[in-house]
C-alpha cells in the first residue's frame, strides 16, 4: 500500500534556502581556491619580494659572484678594489646603495677586488649569464672586457666608468669632470705651499693614461693661480689600490721635499705618510679626509648619476651613450667647501683671498658657468716650452681622453693630453 505523506510547505522552502546558502558557500570556496592557486603560480614581482636582500654568492674561480633576485630589476657592480677601500671603490659602493634605496624595485650586488683584463671579462660575463639586467664596471682597465661582453648579450645593458668607449645601443660610458675639482685643489695646494715657504708639491699618479695626465695638469694649472713659483713633481705607482705602495710613494715625494702631496689612487696614504708640518690632499671618497694632515679630499657622488642610468635601462630608453658630467651635476665635491661642511685645520688658516678665490671658482663650476673646457683654455705652455693652446683656444672632449701621438688616436688631429703643464718638473711617461 502506497501511503502519501502530506507535504510540509514550510520544510520545502527552508530546504531551498539551505541549498542556496550551500551553493553560495561552495562557490566562494572554489573562487578563493582558484585565486590562491593563481597567486602561487604567478611570477614574483618587486612588490612581493625583498629587493634589498643580499644576493646568494657562488664561487666562480677566484671570485664570489652574486645571483640576481627574481622579481626585481637586478644591477651588478664590478669593483677593482675592496668595496670599503676608503677611496674609489667605496665611492661607487655608496652610489650603489643610493640606487638601491632610491629606485623602487631595484636589487643591487657587487663583486670586489676584480683584476683588470681577463678576470674582469669572466666576471662581467658571469653576471650577464646569471640574469643581471644591467652591469656597471668601474675601472679604466675594465673597458675592453665590458665592450666584449656587451656584444655577447644585446638584451642586457652595460655601463663602463672612466673610459671612452660606447656602442650606441647597450654599452654606455660614464665619467665626470674631476678636472674641475682637481683644478680647485691645486689652488689650495699652491696656497698652502706658498704660506709655508716651500714651493714644492707632489702628485702620486696611478697609470700613465690620459686621465691621469689630464687630472695632473688640471691640478698644476690651479696651483699656478695661487703660487706661480710652485712646481709639481710626479710619481707613477702603477696600481689603483695598494696601501703599502701608496704610502711608500707618498713618503718618497715628501722625502724629496714636497710640502703638499695629492693622490690619484684609492687610499688616504698621503695623509697617513705626511710628517708634521706637511700636508696631503686625498681622493675619491667623501669620508677619507679625517687626519689633520689632510687639507681636503676631491670626491665623487655617483648615486644620483647611477640612478639616472638605471632608470633609463628600466624604462627601455638606455641607448649606450657616453655621459660626461661636470660639477653642476652634483656628482663632484671638494671637501670643506660644499654646503654644510667645515674647512679642515690646514685649510682654515690659508689667506682669505685664496679661500675666496676657491669658493668663487667652485660656485661657477656648480652653477654651470664654468666647465672642464674653461680649465683647459689657453694660453697654456708645456714644460718643454711649446705652446699647447693659444689665448682663447680650448681642448675638445676627445683631446681630454687620449694621447695624440698614439697610433690611430681619435685626437690625432688635435692636441690630446700627452703633455705636462709648464710648472710640472716630471718627464712624460
QUIMOGI-V334778 format. One record per residue. N is the residue number from 0. PHI is phi in radians with two decimals (NA if undefined). Layout:
n->N phi->PHI
n->N phi->PHI
This chain:
n->0 phi->NA
n->1 phi->-1.53
n->2 phi->-1.82
n->3 phi->-1.59
n->4 phi->-1.55
n->5 phi->-1.20
n->6 phi->-1.41
n->7 phi->-1.59
n->8 phi->-1.04
n->9 phi->-1.11
n->10 phi->-1.10
n->11 phi->-1.12
n->12 phi->-1.14
n->13 phi->-1.15
n->14 phi->-1.11
n->15 phi->-1.10
n->16 phi->-1.12
n->17 phi->-1.14
n->18 phi->-1.09
n->19 phi->-1.12
n->20 phi->-1.13
n->21 phi->-1.11
n->22 phi->-1.09
n->23 phi->-1.13
n->24 phi->-1.11
n->25 phi->-1.10
n->26 phi->-1.06
n->27 phi->-1.08
n->28 phi->-1.07
n->29 phi->-1.11
n->30 phi->-1.11
n->31 phi->-1.10
n->32 phi->-1.11
n->33 phi->-1.11
n->34 phi->-1.12
n->35 phi->-1.13
n->36 phi->-1.12
n->37 phi->-1.15
n->38 phi->-1.13
n->39 phi->-1.28
n->40 phi->-1.72
n->41 phi->-1.28
n->42 phi->-1.15
n->43 phi->-1.14
n->44 phi->-2.10
n->45 phi->-1.05
n->46 phi->-1.40
n->47 phi->-1.87
n->48 phi->-2.22
n->49 phi->-1.65
n->50 phi->-1.29
n->51 phi->-1.60
n->52 phi->-1.17
n->53 phi->-1.32
n->54 phi->-1.25
n->55 phi->-1.25
n->56 phi->-1.94
n->57 phi->-2.23
n->58 phi->-1.26
n->59 phi->-2.33
n->60 phi->1.14
n->61 phi->-1.52
n->62 phi->-2.09
n->63 phi->-1.67
n->64 phi->-1.74
n->65 phi->-1.33
n->66 phi->-1.89
n->67 phi->-1.25
n->68 phi->-1.88
n->69 phi->-1.09
n->70 phi->1.68
n->71 phi->-1.99
n->72 phi->-1.55
n->73 phi->-1.76
n->74 phi->-2.18
n->75 phi->-1.97
n->76 phi->-2.01
n->77 phi->-2.05
n->78 phi->-1.93
n->79 phi->-1.44
n->80 phi->-2.25
n->81 phi->-1.14
n->82 phi->-1.19
n->83 phi->-2.07
n->84 phi->-1.30
n->85 phi->1.32
n->86 phi->-2.58
n->87 phi->-0.95
n->88 phi->-1.16
n->89 phi->-1.18
n->90 phi->-1.11
n->91 phi->-1.24
n->92 phi->-1.20
n->93 phi->-1.07
n->94 phi->-1.12
n->95 phi->-1.04
n->96 phi->-1.13
n->97 phi->-1.06
n->98 phi->-1.07
n->99 phi->-1.12
n->100 phi->-1.42
n->101 phi->-2.00
n->102 phi->-1.99
n->103 phi->-1.04
n->104 phi->1.41
n->105 phi->-1.79
n->106 phi->-1.96
n->107 phi->-2.13
n->108 phi->-2.63
n->109 phi->-2.59
n->110 phi->-2.14
n->111 phi->-1.94
n->112 phi->0.99
n->113 phi->-1.57
n->114 phi->-1.24
n->115 phi->-1.22
n->116 phi->1.72
n->117 phi->-1.03
n->118 phi->-1.05
n->119 phi->-1.13
n->120 phi->-1.14
n->121 phi->-1.13
n->122 phi->-1.16
n->123 phi->-1.10
n->124 phi->-1.10
n->125 phi->-1.09
n->126 phi->-1.12
n->127 phi->-1.15
n->128 phi->-1.13
n->129 phi->-1.23
n->130 phi->2.03
n->131 phi->-1.16
n->132 phi->-1.35
n->133 phi->-2.50
n->134 phi->-2.18
n->135 phi->-2.03
n->136 phi->-1.86
n->137 phi->-2.09
n->138 phi->-2.48
n->139 phi->-0.92
n->140 phi->-1.26
n->141 phi->-1.56
n->142 phi->-1.02
n->143 phi->-1.13
n->144 phi->-1.10
n->145 phi->-1.14
n->146 phi->-1.05
n->147 phi->-1.09
n->148 phi->-1.18
n->149 phi->-1.04
n->150 phi->-1.18
n->151 phi->-1.47
n->152 phi->-2.24
n->153 phi->-1.15
n->154 phi->-1.59
n->155 phi->-1.95
n->156 phi->-1.91
n->157 phi->-2.30
n->158 phi->-2.24
n->159 phi->-1.93
n->160 phi->-1.80
n->161 phi->1.55
n->162 phi->-1.63
n->163 phi->-2.49
n->164 phi->-1.75
n->165 phi->-2.79
n->166 phi->-2.13
n->167 phi->1.30
n->168 phi->-2.40
n->169 phi->-2.08
n->170 phi->-2.24
n->171 phi->-1.94
n->172 phi->-2.35
n->173 phi->-2.43
n->174 phi->-2.75
n->175 phi->-2.11
n->176 phi->-1.44
n->177 phi->-1.07
n->178 phi->-1.05
n->179 phi->-1.01
n->180 phi->-1.35
n->181 phi->-1.19
n->182 phi->-1.06
n->183 phi->-1.18
n->184 phi->-1.12
n->185 phi->-1.09
n->186 phi->-1.06
n->187 phi->-1.14
n->188 phi->-1.07
n->189 phi->-1.09
n->190 phi->-1.11
n->191 phi->-1.15
n->192 phi->-1.10
n->193 phi->-1.16
n->194 phi->-1.09
n->195 phi->-1.44
n->196 phi->1.32
n->197 phi->-2.31
n->198 phi->-1.44
n->199 phi->-1.71
n->200 phi->-2.24
n->201 phi->-2.13
n->202 phi->-2.24
n->203 phi->-1.66
n->204 phi->-1.62
n->205 phi->-1.62
n->206 phi->-2.01
n->207 phi->-1.37
n->208 phi->-2.07
n->209 phi->-0.94
n->210 phi->-0.99
n->211 phi->-1.25
n->212 phi->-1.23
n->213 phi->-1.05
n->214 phi->-1.24
n->215 phi->-1.14
n->216 phi->-1.19
n->217 phi->-1.08
n->218 phi->-1.06
n->219 phi->-1.12
n->220 phi->-1.15
n->221 phi->-1.18
n->222 phi->-1.01
n->223 phi->-1.13
n->224 phi->-1.21
n->225 phi->-1.86
n->226 phi->-2.55
n->227 phi->-1.02
n->228 phi->-1.55
n->229 phi->-1.26
n->230 phi->-2.15
n->231 phi->-2.11
n->232 phi->-1.66
n->233 phi->-2.29
n->234 phi->-2.20
n->235 phi->-1.58
n->236 phi->-1.93
n->237 phi->1.00
n->238 phi->-2.80
n->239 phi->-1.56
n->240 phi->-2.54
n->241 phi->-2.77
n->242 phi->-0.94
n->243 phi->-1.19
n->244 phi->-1.09
n->245 phi->-1.09
n->246 phi->-1.18
n->247 phi->-1.11
n->248 phi->-1.17
n->249 phi->-1.11
n->250 phi->-1.09
n->251 phi->-1.07
n->252 phi->-1.18
n->253 phi->-1.11
n->254 phi->-1.12
n->255 phi->-1.38
n->256 phi->1.97
n->257 phi->-1.12
n->258 phi->-1.52
n->259 phi->-2.32
n->260 phi->-2.15
n->261 phi->-1.88
n->262 phi->-2.00
n->263 phi->-1.93
n->264 phi->-1.78
n->265 phi->-1.41
n->266 phi->-1.60
n->267 phi->-1.38
n->268 phi->-0.96
n->269 phi->-1.06
n->270 phi->-1.21
n->271 phi->-1.24
n->272 phi->-1.43
n->273 phi->-1.12
n->274 phi->-1.30
n->275 phi->-0.99
n->276 phi->1.56
n->277 phi->-2.14
n->278 phi->-2.39
n->279 phi->-2.33
n->280 phi->-2.19
n->281 phi->-1.62
n->282 phi->-2.54
n->283 phi->1.50
n->284 phi->-2.02
n->285 phi->-1.02
n->286 phi->-1.78
n->287 phi->-1.77
n->288 phi->-1.84
n->289 phi->-1.96
n->290 phi->-1.36
n->291 phi->-1.19
n->292 phi->-1.35
n->293 phi->-1.56
n->294 phi->-1.36
n->295 phi->-2.97
n->296 phi->-2.21
n->297 phi->-1.75
n->298 phi->-2.17
n->299 phi->-1.80
n->300 phi->-2.22
n->301 phi->-1.30
n->302 phi->-0.87
n->303 phi->-1.07
n->304 phi->-1.26
n->305 phi->-1.12
n->306 phi->-1.02
n->307 phi->-1.08
n->308 phi->-1.17
n->309 phi->-1.14
n->310 phi->-1.10
n->311 phi->-1.07
n->312 phi->-1.12
n->313 phi->-1.15
n->314 phi->-1.69
n->315 phi->1.44
n->316 phi->-1.80
n->317 phi->-1.12
n->318 phi->-2.22
n->319 phi->1.05
n->320 phi->-1.76
n->321 phi->-1.40
n->322 phi->-2.13
n->323 phi->-2.27
n->324 phi->-1.75
n->325 phi->-1.75
n->326 phi->-1.13
n->327 phi->-1.22
n->328 phi->-1.34
n->329 phi->1.51
n->330 phi->-1.58
n->331 phi->-2.34
n->332 phi->-2.64
n->333 phi->-2.13
n->334 phi->-1.10
n->335 phi->1.71
n->336 phi->-2.04
n->337 phi->-1.53
n->338 phi->-0.98
n->339 phi->1.48
n->340 phi->-1.81
n->341 phi->-1.87
n->342 phi->-1.14
n->343 phi->-1.23
n->344 phi->-0.92
n->345 phi->-1.23
n->346 phi->-1.69
n->347 phi->-1.05
n->348 phi->-1.68
n->349 phi->-1.24
n->350 phi->-0.94
n->351 phi->-1.01
n->352 phi->-1.19
n->353 phi->-1.24
n->354 phi->-1.08
n->355 phi->-1.19
n->356 phi->-1.07
n->357 phi->-1.08
n->358 phi->-1.10
n->359 phi->-1.14
n->360 phi->-1.17
n->361 phi->-1.04
n->362 phi->-1.03
n->363 phi->-1.17
n->364 phi->-1.15
n->365 phi->-1.18
n->366 phi->-1.51
n->367 phi->1.55
n->368 phi->-1.14
n->369 phi->-2.19
n->370 phi->-2.31
n->371 phi->-1.02
n->372 phi->-1.27
n->373 phi->-1.28
n->374 phi->-1.06
n->375 phi->-1.81
n->376 phi->-2.11
n->377 phi->-1.19
n->378 phi->-1.45
n->379 phi->-2.29
n->380 phi->-2.11
n->381 phi->-1.48
n->382 phi->-1.41
n->383 phi->-1.85
n->384 phi->1.54
n->385 phi->-1.52
n->386 phi->-1.35
n->387 phi->-1.39
n->388 phi->-2.40
n->389 phi->-1.33
n->390 phi->-0.87
n->391 phi->1.48
n->392 phi->-1.45
n->393 phi->-2.27
n->394 phi->-1.29
n->395 phi->-1.64
n->396 phi->-1.03
n->397 phi->-1.10
n->398 phi->-1.18
n->399 phi->-1.15
n->400 phi->-1.71
n->401 phi->-2.61
n->402 phi->-1.63
n->403 phi->-1.14
n->404 phi->-1.54
n->405 phi->-1.37
n->406 phi->-1.09
n->407 phi->1.28
n->408 phi->-1.09
n->409 phi->-1.16
n->410 phi->-1.81
n->411 phi->-1.02
n->412 phi->-1.61
n->413 phi->-2.18
n->414 phi->-1.63
n->415 phi->1.25
n->416 phi->-2.20
n->417 phi->-1.59
n->418 phi->-2.82
n->419 phi->-1.96
n->420 phi->-1.04
n->421 phi->-1.07
n->422 phi->-1.66
n->423 phi->-1.65
n->424 phi->-1.69
n->425 phi->-1.52
n->426 phi->-1.50
n->427 phi->-1.20
n->428 phi->-1.20
